[in-house]
Amino acid sequence: MENLLLAEHTTSPYLTNPSFSGHQTFPFRYTWLKKGVDAVAEDPTVFSSEDASVTLGVGKNMVDSIRYWCRVSRLIKIEKNQLYIDIREKGSTRQPQQFVLTELGKAIFGDQNHKGFDPYLEDPATLWLIHWQIASNMNQATSWYWAFSILKRNQFTLSTFKEELSEWTRQQKVSMRPVSPNTLHRDANCFIRTYCQSRHSSNVAVAEETFDCPLVELNLIAELPDNNGYEFQRGEKETLPIEVFTATLIAFWDARFPERETLSFSELMYVPLSPGRLFRLDEDTMVIYLETLEQLTNSALEYGESEGLKQVYRRKDLDPMELLEGYYG
């Protein structure tokens, strides 16, 4: 049974090919993911086409950014066994890169066979799903993964964010070139703008590049007064449905502990890639979610405490798609 929220990048807790670029400094905008998914459904080679800017109605850098965000969100993926060459390069003769929709991309945005759950991102639940995909993507969105899964401090400045991220990258045992300070600066700045409202967004409402990222709605990070930095907002998440929480819990379980029949409360709260870390929950909120698992899943998942140890038990497999279908109706 395929877990549509479980991507290749979450099957190992270790970096293999970290990246700190690709977004062209743009957080994604409300229309971008649908534009990208629809374009790929119509033409799998759209992102290699000379007409991509016309098709998507944006500039070349934004074309690359749309491709990046659709891939990082695991809405599209490269067609396997494709020999890649960007046909926008002069003299290209080989086959252009082709993309296909993932099961999650089809589920959210639809295809020729069915209507999507939420193609216009009108439900915050969908934004939580997209945030989950991005923040768990350690190799394609490494700064996002690091910020939610590794960074220990709750408050940070752009400067401390870059310094600690740079130090962490140097400690990783992966084959990669040193990351330049300019690259880290652009990546860190893009990360912050993914979750924090632009100071200019209320004054400029014409150019698409000035629009805030939809993930601002999740209130995961707040800007501190007097330009003193930023703060993760831990605690209750009123717009995070139990169905989405449970679907991502299963994805985390399948990715990190597939052979286990139990997970401890602390693992669900604090282990990298866990729902507690990626959704910035506090312990009281986690308990509220876990206490509803048995009823929601018809006892497939159960939460209990024995001899002072709080655990979730997996009694049988559960398809996350069924949970999402139950929520979106």
C-alpha positions in Angstrom: 0.0 0.0 0.0 1.5 3.3 -1.1 1.7 6.1 1.4 1.0 9.2 -0.7 2.7 11.4 1.9 5.8 9.3 2.1 8.4 10.5 -0.4 11.9 9.1 -1.1 13.4 12.0 0.8 11.9 11.0 4.1 12.9 7.3 4.1 16.3 8.1 5.7 17.1 10.5 8.5 20.3 11.4 6.7 21.2 14.0 4.0 22.2 12.6 0.7 22.2 15.6 -1.7 21.3 18.8 0.2 20.2 21.9 -1.7 20.0 25.6 -0.7 18.8 27.0 -4.0 16.3 26.4 -6.8 13.5 28.7 -5.7 15.1 31.8 -7.4 14.5 33.6 -4.0 10.7 33.5 -4.5 8.4 31.8 -2.0 5.5 30.3 -3.9 2.3 32.2 -4.5 -1.3 31.1 -4.3 -1.7 30.4 -8.0 1.7 28.9 -8.7 1.2 25.3 -7.6 -2.0 25.0 -9.6 -0.3 26.6 -12.6 2.5 24.1 -12.4 0.4 21.0 -11.8 -2.1 21.9 -14.6 0.7 22.7 -17.0 2.5 19.4 -16.4 -0.9 17.5 -16.8 -1.2 19.2 -20.2 2.4 18.9 -21.3 5.0 16.8 -19.3 7.8 18.8 -20.9 6.5 22.2 -20.1 9.3 23.3 -17.9 11.9 22.6 -20.6 9.9 24.4 -23.2 10.9 27.7 -24.7 7.3 28.7 -24.3 7.1 28.0 -20.6 6.9 31.7 -19.6 4.0 32.2 -22.0 2.2 29.0 -20.8 2.6 29.9 -17.1 2.2 33.6 -17.5 5.4 34.5 -15.5 9.0 35.4 -16.1 11.8 32.8 -16.6 13.0 32.9 -13.0 9.5 32.4 -11.8 9.1 29.4 -14.2 12.1 27.8 -12.5 10.6 28.7 -9.1 7.3 27.2 -9.9 9.0 24.0 -11.0 11.0 24.0 -7.7 8.1 24.4 -5.4 5.9 21.9 -7.2 8.7 19.3 -6.9 9.6 20.2 -3.3 5.9 19.9 -2.3 5.9 16.5 -4.0 3.1 17.5 -6.4 5.1 16.5 -9.5 8.1 14.3 -10.0 10.6 13.5 -12.8 9.4 10.7 -15.1 11.7 7.8 -14.5 14.2 6.7 -17.1 14.2 10.1 -18.8 17.4 11.4 -20.3 17.4 15.0 -19.3 18.4 18.0 -21.3 16.8 21.4 -21.1 15.7 22.1 -24.7 15.9 25.8 -23.9 19.7 25.3 -24.3 20.9 26.0 -27.8 21.9 22.9 -29.8 19.8 20.5 -27.7 18.9 17.4 -29.5 18.1 14.9 -26.7 14.8 14.3 -25.0 13.6 17.1 -22.8 12.9 16.5 -19.1 9.5 15.2 -18.4 7.4 15.4 -15.3 4.3 13.6 -14.1 1.8 14.3 -11.3 2.3 12.4 -8.1 -0.7 10.8 -6.3 -0.7 13.8 -3.9 -0.7 16.2 -6.8 -3.7 14.4 -8.4 -5.5 14.2 -5.0 -5.2 17.9 -4.3 -5.5 19.5 -7.7 -7.3 16.7 -9.7 -6.8 15.3 -13.1 -8.8 14.3 -16.1 -10.4 11.5 -14.0 -11.5 13.2 -10.9 -11.9 16.6 -9.2 -9.2 17.6 -6.7 -9.7 18.0 -3.0 -8.8 21.7 -3.0 -7.2 23.0 -6.2 -7.4 26.6 -5.2 -5.9 26.2 -1.7 -9.0 27.4 0.0 -8.8 25.1 3.0 -5.9 25.6 5.5 -5.8 21.8 5.8 -4.2 21.7 2.3 -1.6 24.2 3.4 -0.7 22.0 6.3 -0.2 19.1 3.9 2.0 21.2 1.6 4.0 22.5 4.6 4.5 19.0 5.7 6.0 18.0 2.4 8.3 21.0 2.2 9.6 20.8 5.8 10.2 17.0 5.5 12.1 17.4 2.3 15.6 17.4 3.7 17.5 17.2 0.4 15.5 19.6 -1.8 14.5 22.1 0.8 17.3 21.6 3.3 16.9 24.9 5.2 13.2 24.2 5.8 14.1 20.7 7.1 16.8 22.1 9.3 14.7 24.9 10.7 11.8 22.6 11.8 13.7 19.4 12.6 17.1 20.5 13.8 17.2 24.1 15.0 16.8 24.0 18.8 16.1 27.7 19.6 12.6 29.0 19.5 13.6 32.6 18.6 16.2 33.5 16.0 17.4 36.4 13.8 18.4 36.1 10.2 22.0 36.4 11.2 21.9 33.5 13.8 19.8 31.4 11.4 22.5 31.7 8.8 25.4 31.1 11.2 23.9 28.0 12.8 22.7 26.6 9.4 26.2 27.1 8.0 27.8 25.4 10.9 25.4 22.5 10.7 26.1 22.0 7.0 29.8 21.8 7.7 29.2 19.1 10.2 27.3 16.9 7.8 29.0 13.8 6.4 27.8 14.2 2.8 29.7 14.9 -0.4 28.9 18.5 -1.2 30.7 21.7 -2.0 30.9 24.4 0.6 27.8 26.6 0.6 28.6 30.3 -0.1 27.4 32.9 2.4 25.4 34.6 -0.4 23.6 31.4 -1.2 22.7 30.7 2.4 21.6 34.3 2.8 19.1 34.1 -0.1 17.9 30.7 1.1 17.4 31.8 4.7 15.6 34.9 3.6 13.3 32.9 1.3 12.6 30.5 4.2 11.5 33.4 6.4 9.3 35.0 3.7 7.6 31.6 3.2 6.0 31.9 6.7 6.1 35.7 7.5 4.0 38.3 5.9 5.9 40.8 3.7 6.1 44.3 5.2 5.2 45.6 1.7 2.4 43.2 0.9 -0.3 45.6 2.2 1.0 48.5 0.0 1.7 46.6 -3.2 -1.1 44.6 -4.8 -0.2 44.5 -8.5 2.9 42.6 -9.2 2.5 38.9 -8.5 6.0 38.6 -6.9 4.9 40.8 -4.0 2.1 38.5 -2.9 2.6 36.7 0.4 3.1 32.9 0.4 0.0 30.9 1.4 1.9 29.3 4.3 1.8 32.7 6.1 -1.8 31.7 7.0 -0.5 28.9 9.2 1.1 31.3 11.7 4.0 29.1 12.3 6.5 31.9 12.6 6.0 35.5 13.8 8.2 38.5 13.5 9.2 40.0 16.8 8.7 43.7 17.6 11.3 46.3 16.8 13.0 44.1 14.1 14.4 41.8 16.9 14.0 38.6 14.9 11.5 35.8 14.6 9.8 33.3 16.8 8.3 29.9 16.1 4.7 29.7 17.4 4.3 26.6 19.4 1.0 25.4 20.7 -2.5 24.8 19.5 -3.1 24.7 15.7 -6.8 25.5 15.3 -6.7 25.0 11.5 -4.9 21.6 11.6 -7.5 18.8 11.3 -7.1 15.6 13.1 -7.3 13.7 9.8 -4.3 15.6 8.4 -2.4 15.2 11.6 -3.0 11.5 11.6 -2.1 11.1 7.9 1.2 12.8 8.5 1.8 10.7 11.7 1.5 7.6 9.6 3.9 9.0 7.0 6.4 9.8 9.7 6.0 6.3 11.2 6.5 4.6 7.9 9.5 6.7 7.1 11.4 6.5 10.3 10.2 3.4 12.2 8.5 1.1 9.6 9.2 -2.1 11.6 7.9 -0.8 14.9 4.4 -1.4 16.3 4.7 1.3 18.9 6.0 4.9 19.0 6.6 6.8 22.2 5.1 10.2 22.9 8.6 11.8 23.0 9.4 10.4 19.5 6.2 11.9 18.1 7.0 15.2 19.7 10.7 15.7 19.3 12.4 13.4 16.8 13.4 15.1 13.5 10.5 14.9 10.9 8.0 14.2 13.6 4.5 15.9 13.7 5.4 17.6 16.9 8.4 19.3 15.4 7.1 20.0 11.9 3.8 21.4 13.2 5.3 23.1 16.2 2.9 21.5 18.7 3.2 21.7 22.4 2.7 18.6 24.6 -0.8 19.4 25.7 -1.9 19.8 22.0 -0.2 16.6 21.1 -2.1 14.7 23.8 -5.4 16.1 22.5 -4.7 14.9 19.0 -3.5 11.5 20.2 -6.5 10.9 22.4 -8.8 11.1 19.3 -6.8 8.5 17.3 -8.7 5.4 18.4 -12.1 6.7 17.4 -10.9 8.3 14.1 -9.1 5.2 12.9 -11.5 2.5 14.2 -8.8 1.3 16.6 -6.1 1.0 13.9 -4.1 3.4 16.1 -4.5 3.7 19.8 -2.9 6.0 22.4 -2.3 4.8 26.0 -0.1 5.1 29.0 1.4 2.1 30.8 3.8 2.3 33.7 4.4 5.9 33.0 5.2 5.4 29.4 3.0 7.2 26.8 2.8 5.4 23.5 0.8 5.0 20.3 0.1 1.5 19.2 -0.4 0.5 15.6 -2.9 -2.4 15.5 -3.3 -2.5 11.7 -2.2 -0.6 8.6 -4.2 2.5 7.6 -4.2 4.3 4.3 -3.7 8.0 4.7 -5.7 8.7 1.6 -8.8 7.3 3.3 -8.3 9.8 6.1 -8.0 12.7 3.6 -11.0 11.5 1.7 -12.9 11.4 4.9 -11.9 15.0 5.7 -12.5 16.6 2.3 -15.6 14.5 1.7 
